[in-house]
Amino acid sequence: MVTNGVLPARQLCAGAPWIIRLVDLQLDDVRRDAEARRSRRPISHHPLQNSLALYGHRQMGSMTRQRLHRERGTKIRVVPPNQR
């Protein structure tokens, strides 16, 4: 999306990671393009594979991580952004 010009981003120098602002991820064009890409992607048939929804918080993880905590009887610790 960066190379297509849909997602605004910049680099400090060639080869450096892209710097993407959070507000740019929330643009309608970016969201539409991301959704279109997701709909074209083949779905995994692996039973432990789960989609990872990125919404800007840390309550994300794989089913494997959730199963591991369930088997151990531990809880997944979620740290609010203002306490990191």
C-alpha positions in Angstrom: 0.0 0.0 0.0 2.9 2.3 0.6 4.5 1.6 -2.8 1.1 2.1 -4.5 0.6 5.5 -2.8 -2.5 4.5 -0.9 -0.8 4.6 2.6 1.2 7.7 3.3 4.6 6.8 4.9 8.2 8.1 4.9 11.7 6.7 5.6 14.5 8.5 7.3 16.9 7.0 4.7 16.8 4.3 2.1 16.4 0.8 3.6 15.1 2.2 6.9 11.7 1.0 8.2 8.7 2.9 7.0 7.3 5.5 9.4 3.5 5.3 9.3 1.3 7.6 11.4 -1.7 6.1 13.2 -4.1 8.6 11.7 -3.0 7.5 8.2 -3.9 3.9 9.1 -7.5 5.1 9.8 -8.0 6.8 6.4 -11.0 5.4 4.5 -8.9 4.7 1.4 -6.4 2.7 3.5 -9.1 0.7 5.2 -10.8 -0.1 1.9 -7.6 -1.3 0.4 -6.7 -3.4 3.4 -10.1 -5.0 3.4 -9.9 -5.7 -0.3 -6.5 -7.4 0.2 -7.9 -9.5 3.1 -10.8 -10.7 0.9 -8.4 -11.8 -1.9 -6.1 -13.8 0.5 -6.8 -17.5 0.8 -8.1 -18.7 4.1 -5.8 -21.0 6.1 -7.3 -24.5 6.9 -5.0 -25.0 9.9 -7.2 -25.5 13.0 -5.0 -23.3 15.2 -4.7 -20.5 12.7 -6.6 -17.4 13.6 -6.9 -14.0 12.0 -5.1 -11.2 13.8 -7.2 -8.1 14.0 -5.0 -5.0 14.5 -6.8 -2.1 16.1 -4.0 -0.3 17.9 -4.2 -2.2 21.2 -2.4 -5.1 22.7 -5.3 -7.4 23.2 -4.2 -9.5 20.2 -2.6 -12.8 20.0 -2.8 -16.2 18.4 -5.0 -19.1 19.3 -1.9 -20.9 20.2 -1.1 -18.3 22.9 -4.6 -18.4 24.2 -4.5 -22.2 24.4 -1.2 -22.2 26.2 -2.5 -19.9 28.9 -5.7 -22.0 29.2 -3.6 -25.2 29.6 -1.4 -23.6 32.2 -4.3 -22.0 34.0 -2.8 -18.6 33.7 -4.3 -15.3 32.4 -3.2 -13.3 29.5 -1.8 -10.0 30.8 -3.0 -7.0 28.9 -1.1 -3.7 29.6 -3.0 -0.6 28.7 -1.1 1.8 26.4 -0.8 4.5 29.0 1.0 2.1 31.4 3.7 0.7 29.1 
